[in-house]
Amino acid sequence: MLIHPWDAALDEKEWQDWLDAHDFGELAVNGPPGQGPLVQPLHFAYDHERREAVTHLARPNPLWAAVEADPRVTLSVVGDHAFIPTYWTAPEGAHPDHGTATSYYAAVQLSCLAHVVDDAREKSALLHRQLAHFQPEGRYARVAPGEAPYGRMLPGIRGLRLEVTEVRAKFKFAGNKSDGIRAGLAGHLTERSGPGDSEAAAHMLRRHPVDGGD
């Protein structure tokens, strides 16, 4: 992923806050020799202090053999994306049709070392971490080996701890444009109001406030 200086995260807190609100991504694992990478869509819970993400998958999932062969994996999360048509980006004073189409988006890629969790008690603890993240209101039974209702299901899944070794974060939201063009882009996005448009406009104005003067 190419990250220009103007698209880089402002600080670690920016990508961490964004990741807290975007907890569905794709886990990419190196496939067997002669095959391409395997990619698994999944929910995950990220822990900033431990610098790890946790998730689980069904035991028959073909990803397991690949993870055990090579535990170096990438968790990729993309969101708040919007297509920008050519006539929104023309330089000031140029013909409106002379702009360049592009995409704006936020992306965080976590390079990880994968640890497979098969111990029943460790899996239970991992599932509780996920439930606490996704269902903070509670209203779920305790997960414990040999206890109803979930104990009998534990053998059917395997847990996965993703130890983060590197983070690459990108917030591509017109950081290389002038204030005038950026303000116009935010206005167009707000007016169009399609999927991702309001989020993209908010990022644009948050990262690059337009000085209105006195």
C-alpha positions in Angstrom: 0.0 0.0 0.0 1.5 3.3 -1.1 1.3 6.0 1.6 2.2 9.5 0.5 3.2 11.8 3.4 -0.1 13.8 3.1 -2.1 10.5 3.5 -0.2 9.2 6.5 -1.9 8.9 9.9 -1.6 12.1 11.9 -0.6 10.1 14.9 -1.1 6.6 16.4 -4.3 7.7 18.1 -5.9 8.5 14.7 -5.7 5.0 13.4 -6.4 3.4 16.7 -9.7 5.4 17.1 -10.6 4.5 13.5 -9.9 0.8 14.1 -12.1 0.8 17.2 -15.0 1.7 15.0 -14.1 -0.6 12.1 -13.8 -4.2 13.4 -14.5 -6.2 10.3 -11.7 -6.9 7.8 -10.0 -9.5 5.7 -7.3 -11.8 6.9 -4.7 -12.6 4.2 -2.6 -15.7 4.6 0.1 -17.1 2.3 -1.4 -20.0 0.4 0.3 -23.3 -0.5 3.2 -23.1 -3.0 1.9 -22.5 -6.5 -1.3 -20.9 -5.2 -2.3 -17.3 -4.4 -3.0 -16.0 -0.9 -6.0 -17.1 1.0 -8.4 -14.3 2.2 -10.9 -14.7 5.0 -13.5 -11.9 5.8 -14.0 -11.8 9.6 -14.9 -9.8 12.7 -12.1 -9.2 15.1 -11.5 -7.4 18.4 -8.3 -5.3 18.6 -6.6 -4.7 22.0 -4.4 -1.6 21.9 -2.5 -2.4 25.1 -1.7 -5.9 24.1 -1.2 -4.9 20.4 -3.1 -7.9 19.2 -6.4 -8.8 17.5 -8.4 -11.9 18.4 -10.9 -13.8 16.4 -12.0 -17.4 15.7 -13.0 -19.6 12.8 -14.6 -22.9 12.2 -12.3 -25.9 12.5 -12.9 -27.1 8.9 -11.7 -23.7 7.5 -8.9 -24.2 4.9 -7.0 -21.3 6.3 -5.7 -23.3 9.3 -3.2 -25.4 7.3 -1.9 -22.2 5.6 -1.5 -20.4 9.0 0.3 -23.3 10.5 2.6 -23.4 7.5 3.4 -19.7 7.6 2.1 -17.7 10.6 3.0 -14.3 9.0 -0.4 -12.8 8.1 -2.0 -9.5 7.3 -5.3 -8.2 8.6 -6.6 -5.5 6.2 -9.4 -3.1 7.1 -10.8 -0.6 4.6 -13.7 1.9 5.1 -15.2 5.3 4.6 -14.5 5.1 0.9 -15.9 7.3 -1.8 -15.4 7.6 -5.6 -14.5 11.0 -6.8 -15.6 11.9 -10.3 -13.3 13.8 -12.7 -15.3 17.0 -12.7 -14.9 17.5 -8.9 -11.1 17.7 -9.0 -10.3 20.0 -11.9 -7.5 22.5 -10.9 -8.8 26.0 -10.1 -9.2 27.9 -13.3 -9.2 24.8 -15.5 -12.0 23.3 -17.5 -14.3 21.2 -15.2 -13.8 18.1 -17.4 -10.0 18.2 -17.0 -10.0 16.8 -13.5 -8.8 13.3 -12.5 -11.0 10.6 -11.0 -9.8 9.1 -7.8 -10.9 7.2 -4.6 -10.8 8.5 -1.1 -10.7 6.0 1.8 -9.2 5.0 5.1 -7.2 1.8 5.5 -5.3 0.1 8.2 -3.1 -2.9 7.6 -1.9 -5.0 10.5 1.1 -7.2 9.9 0.8 -10.0 12.4 2.3 -13.2 13.8 -0.6 -15.6 14.1 -1.0 -17.9 17.2 -3.6 -20.7 16.9 -5.6 -21.3 20.1 -6.9 -24.8 20.7 -7.0 -25.1 24.5 -10.6 -25.1 25.5 -10.1 -22.7 28.4 -8.0 -20.3 26.3 -10.7 -20.4 23.6 -13.3 -19.5 26.2 -11.3 -16.5 27.3 -10.8 -15.4 23.7 -14.5 -15.7 23.0 -15.3 -13.6 26.1 -12.9 -10.9 24.8 -14.8 -10.8 21.5 -18.2 -10.8 23.2 -17.2 -8.0 25.5 -16.2 -5.9 22.5 -19.2 -6.6 20.2 -21.9 -7.1 22.9 -20.9 -4.8 25.8 -24.5 -4.8 27.0 -24.0 -8.5 28.0 -27.0 -10.8 27.8 -24.9 -13.9 26.9 -24.2 -17.0 28.8 -20.8 -17.8 30.1 -18.5 -19.7 27.7 -16.8 -22.6 29.5 -15.7 -26.1 28.6 -18.4 -28.7 29.5 -21.0 -26.1 30.4 -24.2 -25.4 28.5 -25.0 -23.8 26.1 -21.6 -23.2 24.5 -19.3 -25.8 25.9 -20.3 -28.5 23.4 -19.5 -26.0 20.5 -15.9 -25.3 21.5 -14.4 -28.3 19.7 -15.9 -27.0 16.5 -13.8 -23.8 16.4 -10.2 -22.7 16.7 -9.1 -19.4 18.2 -6.6 -17.0 16.6 -4.5 -14.4 18.4 -2.9 -12.0 15.9 0.3 -10.5 17.5 0.8 -7.1 15.7 4.3 -6.6 14.4 3.7 -3.6 12.1 0.9 -1.1 11.4 0.4 0.7 8.1 -2.3 3.3 8.1 -3.6 5.5 5.3 -6.2 8.3 5.3 -6.5 9.4 1.7 -8.7 12.5 1.8 -7.4 15.2 -0.5 -4.4 16.1 1.7 -2.5 17.2 -1.5 -5.3 19.6 -2.6 -5.7 23.3 -2.0 -8.2 24.5 0.7 -10.5 25.7 -2.1 -10.7 22.3 -3.9 -10.9 20.4 -0.6 -13.8 22.6 0.6 -15.5 22.0 -2.8 -15.0 18.2 -2.6 -16.5 18.1 1.0 -19.5 20.0 -0.3 -20.0 17.7 -3.3 -19.7 14.6 -1.0 -22.2 16.1 1.5 -24.6 16.9 -1.3 -24.3 13.5 -3.0 -24.8 11.7 0.3 -24.1 8.3 -1.0 -22.6 5.4 1.0 -19.4 6.5 2.6 -19.7 10.1 1.4 -20.5 11.8 4.7 -17.7 9.9 6.4 -15.2 10.9 3.7 -16.2 14.5 3.9 -15.9 14.4 7.7 -12.3 13.0 7.5 -11.4 15.6 4.9 -12.4 18.5 7.1 -11.1 16.9 10.3 -7.7 16.3 8.9 -7.4 19.5 6.9 -9.5 22.3 8.5 -10.2 25.2 6.2 -9.2 28.5 7.9 -12.1 30.8 7.6 -10.2 33.8 8.8 -11.5 36.5 11.1 
